[in-house]
Amino acid sequence: MSVFKSYIAHLGKNSHVYSMRELDDLLAADGHPGYMRTHRAELLLERIRFLASLFAVLVPLWLVIDYWLLPLDLFWPILVIRLFSTAHFVYLARYQAKETSLKSSLLLLAGMLINLPLTFFASAHYLVLVPPDTMYNLPVQLYTLLPYIAVAILGLFPLTLLECSAMALLLAMLTLTSWGYYSALPALEMLPTLWLLIILLGIVLFASTIQLQYMITMVTRVDHDPVTGAQTRKSGVQSLSKAFQQAKLHNEYLSVALVDLDNGQEIIADFDYGTYDHVVQEAAEILFDDLRHNDMLVHWGEKVFMLILPGTDCEGARIIAQRILSEGLGNLPDGRPVTASIGVCERSADQIDELSTMLELVDNRRNAAKDQGKDRYVLCQDEPAASSGSGHSQEVG
């Protein structure tokens, strides 16, 4: 058992997977935060457009080989098949979306990948008529490479193990169906070819997940504060800008809360900078625990965090702010609770048309909460609320 654990630890060290959470991120995208899903969706779409542009040129160019090597009675139906395949690649190369989602990008990727096996499958209906051991059999052999090309392309995309396995299984089923229809070889003689496909699929699975792991590491390193794990201010502004434009476009709710930890200088004076850093880090962990799937946490300033809450109205933001005050943001070494002053605004309730207006308004409400005595929030339409001594928030008229 100890040998097995040592081997697993060795694999984790070399693949830089040190926890079950990191492993879960490679297995499925359910736990990925919204910014990561958006970033990956955009990257997938960019690569789909690039590869589709290449195939939109290469697929019709292959017609020269078909015209040269195939009998004319077989060339014309192959021409029609290739034109349909080319039209699909042209569509993908020119595809534009008002809003990029991970689901739509994965569907486009699946559509692009199955184009080549389907082209092979459709062509096999006619290529099966080519007599063996003739010069016409050369393009037939070239067509059998199309499924391998599709599988190899899969390795160019950062995919989770589940996503890559699902697409690989689809490609394998199409490929085996095509071979079963076209090949006249006994099943036993097809085993080496099948074994080669399985090896290629294994390499592709490894390549896709390694790309995903690298992408997660780089995005986290560039866009996130290494101490708190929250987004940096620069990254947060970009995330807020995207969320604001989407909410404005679809007339959806969007709330923003600015959480400013109280008494920062007093904490340093009473204790030290190490304690202060620990307070900030613990507050970030507590705020992270309250986030929903699409919510975002930004380290806005030295002791200030911003909560970006898509789809949350003013009442929902009030509940979140009240929960933060009532549950607290940790404790100091002497047992005193860590409190915060919170400013909240919501795009619809506050009738905000510009992002700069939202940032100015939420900052003013944060300052108003501090001026009113700290440990409280100022909500949409300047509705103030404060935390009572027992740790429960109450409305202040």
N, C-alpha and C positions, 0 to 999 in steps of 0.2 A: 504494500500500500504506500509506504514511504517513497519507494522508487517511482511509483505512478505519480504521486504528488510532485516529486522533484521534476519529473518530465513535463508535467503540466506547467509548473512554475518556469521551467526553461523555455517552453513555447511562449508563455506569456511575456517573458522578458525580451525575447527576440522579436516578437510581434507587437510589443508595447501595449499589450492588453493586460491590465493589472487588476481589474475589478469586474464583477458581474454586470455592473451598469455599463461599462465600456463594451463588454461582450454583447449585452442586449442592444446597444446602439448599432452593432454590426449585424445582428440577426434581423431586426425589424425596425421600421421607421416610426412606430407608434410613440416612442418616448422622445423623439427628436423635437426640440423646441421649434417654434414657428419660424424664426429667422433661419435656422438650418434647413428646414424644408423648403423655404423660399429660395435660398441660395442654391440648393441642389437642383430644384426645378429649373431655375434659370440656366445653370450649367448644363443640364441634360438637354435643354432646348437648343442651346448654342451648338452643342456637338451634333445634335440631330440635323440641324440646318446645314452644318458644314459637310457632314457625310452624305446627306441627301443631295447636296449640290454636286459632289463628286460623282455619285452614281447617276445623277441626271445627265451627265456627260458620258460616263463610261458605258452605261447600259446600251444606249443607241449605237455607240462606236463598235460594240461587239457584233452588230449586224453585218459589218464588213466581213468578219470571219465567217459568219453564218452564210452569207451570200456566196462567199468563195468556196466553202467546203460542203454545204448542204445541197441536195437536189432542190430544184426550184419548187416542186410540188410540196416540199416540206418547209421551204424558206418562208413562204407567204403566211401561213398560220403562226410561225415563230415570230415573224415581223409584228403581227397584231399583238401577240402576247408581250413582246418587248415594249411596244408603244404604250400599252396599259401600265406596265411596270415603270416606265419613264415618267408618265403623267403623274403617278403617285409620288415619285421622288421629287418632281418639280413642285408639287403641292407642298410637300414637307419643307423643301428648301425656301419657299416663299411664305411659309406659315407665320402669321402674326396673331398675337393674342393680347386683348386688353388687360387681362389678368392671368399671370402664370401660376399654375398650381402644380404640385408634385404629381397628383393623380393624372392630370391631362398630359404632362410631360412623359410619364410612364406609358400611357396609352399610345402616344405618338411614337415612342421608342419601340414598343411591341409591334405597331403597324409597320414601321420601317424594317424591322428585323425579319418579319414573316414574308416580306415582299420577295426576297430572294428564294427561299424554299418554295413559295407558291409559284414563282416563275419556273423553277425546276419541275415542280409537280405538273403544271400545265403543259410545259414543253415535253415532258416524258410521254404524254399521250401520243405525241407525234414522233418523238425520237425513238420510241420502241420499234418503229417501222424500219429504222436504219439497219441494213444487214451488217452483221459483225465482220471483222477482219477486212474492212474496206477503208478507204481514205475518209469516207463519210463518218466513220466512228470517232474521229478525233474531236469534233465539236461535242459529240455526246459525252465524251470523257470530261471535257471542260465544263459542261453543265452540271456534272455530278459534284463539282467543287463548290457550287453555290451555297449549299447548306453549311459547309465548313467555313466559308467566308462570313456568313451570317453569325455563326457561333463565335468566331474570332472577334467580330465587331463588338459583341456583347462585352468583351473584356475592356473596352475603351471607356466604359461608363462607370461612375461611382455608384454602386448599387448595394443594398443590403443582401444578406444571404437568401432571405425569402424571396425578394424581388428577382434576383438573378436566377435562383433555382426555378421559379415559376416560368420565366421566359425561356430558360434553357430547356425545361421540360417540354414547353410548347414547340420549340424548334426541333427538339429530338423526335417528338411524335410526328411532326410534318415530314422530317427527313426519312424516318423509318417507313412511313406510309408511302413516300415517293419511291424509296428503294424497293419496297415490296411490290409496288405496281410495275416498276420498270425492270428491275433486275431479274434475269432468268437463272441466276446462280442458285445453287442449293443454299439453304439457310446456314449450314455449317461453314461454307466458304465465305459467308458474309461476316463471320465473327471477327476477323482481324479488322475489318472496316468499322464495325461497331465498337470494338475495343479502342480504336484510334479516336473515335468520336467521344467516347467516355473520358479518355485522358484529356482531350482538348477541353471538354466541359469542366473538368476539375481545375485545369489551369485558369480558365476564364473566371470561375467562381473565386479563386484566390486573388486574381488580378483585380476584379471588381471591388471586393471587400477591402483590399489594401488601398485602393484609390479612395474609397469612402473613408477609411480610417485616417488617411493623410489629409483629406479635405476637412474632416471634423477637427483634427489637431490644428491645422493652419488657420481655419476660420476662428476657432476658439482663441488661439494665441493672438491673432491680430485684432479681433473685435471684442475681446473680453478682458476684464481686469483680472490678473492672475491671483490677487488676494481674495476678492469677494466672489469671483465667478460671474459677476453681472456684466452686461455689455458696457463698453467704454462710452464716454459721452459722444464721441464722434460717430461710433456705430449706432448709438441710441438715437441720435438726430436723424440718421438715415432710416432707421426702422420706424420712427415716429412719422417721418415724412411720407413713407409708403403707406402706413396705416391711415394717416390723415387723408391722403388722396383717395384711397379706396373707400373710406367712410363717406367722403364727400361725393364721390362718383355714384355710389349706391344708396346714398342718403341713409347711412347706418349710424348707430351710436358709436362714440369713441370717447372714453374718459381717460384723463391723465391725472395722476396723483403725485405730488412732490412731497416726499417724506424726509424731513430734516431732523436728525437726532439732536436732542436738547443737551445743553450744558457741556459742549465738547471741551472748552477750555478748563472748566471746573474739573472734569474727569482727569485731564492731563495734570492739573495742579495737585489734585488729591492723590493721584496714583502715579502713572508714568505713561510714556508713549506706547509701550508694549500693551498695557491694559486698554488704552484707547483703540489701538489697532484691533485688539481682540473684540472689543465692543462693536466696532464697525463690521467686522467679519461675522460675528454672531447675529447681528441685525440682518445682514444680507441673507444668511441661511434661513432665518425665520420668515423673511419676506418671500424667499424662494418657495418655501413650503406652502404658502397661500396662493401661489400662482396657478391659474388654470392653463389649459393646453396652449392657447394662443396669446396669453399674457406675456409681457416682457418686463424684465427688471434691468434698469440702467443705473450705473454708478455715476450720478450726475455731478457730484462734487465731493470734496473731502469726506463729508459726513452726510451727504444728501443722496437719496435714491429717488429715481422716478419709476413709477409703475405705469406702463402703457397697457390699457385695458380695452381692446377692440370688442365691439358688440355690447358694451356695458353702459347702461343709462345712468342718470344721476343717482337714482335710488340704489342701484347695484354698487356704485362707487361709494355711497354712504355706508353701506353694509360692510364693505371691505375696510374702509377707513376706521369704522367703529370697532371692527374686530381687531385691527392692529393696535388700537389704543387699549382695548380691554384685555387682550392677551399679552401685550407688552412686547418689547424687543430685546429681552434678556435682562440680566441683573449685573450690577457692579460687584466687586469683591466683598463689599461691606453689606450686600443684600439689597441695596436700593435698586428699584426698577429703572431700566433705561426707557425713557419716554421720547416722543417725537412730536413735532409740529407739522401738520399736514395741510397742504393746499390742494383742492380738487376742482377740476373744471370738466365740462362735458360739451362736446361740439354742438349738439342740437339745442340743449337747454340754455346754453350761453350764447347761442346764435353766432358761432364763430365761423368766419369764412376764410381766414388766413392762419397758417401755422404760427406765424410770429405773434399773432394776437393770443393764441392759446398759450404759448410759452410765457408771454408777459402776464397773462391773467393768472395762471397757476402759480407763478412766482410771487405775484402780489398777494395772493391768498395764503401762501406759505408764510410770508412776512406778517400778514395780519394775524395768523394763528400764533406766531411768536409774540407779537405785540399784545395780544389779549391774555397772555399768561402762560403760553406753551402747553404741552401735553393736551392738545386739542386739534380739531380740524376745522377748516372753513370750506364749506361745500359750494356747489353750484348756486348761482344767484345769491352769493354772500350769506349763506345760512351757516352760522357758527355752531359748533358743538365742542364740548370739553369732556375730559375724562374725570370721573369722580375719584375720591381718595381710595375707594375700594377696588379700583381697577376697571369699573364699568363705565362706559360712555353715557352721557346724558345730553339732551338738547338744552341749549341756552337761548333764551328768547332774545 
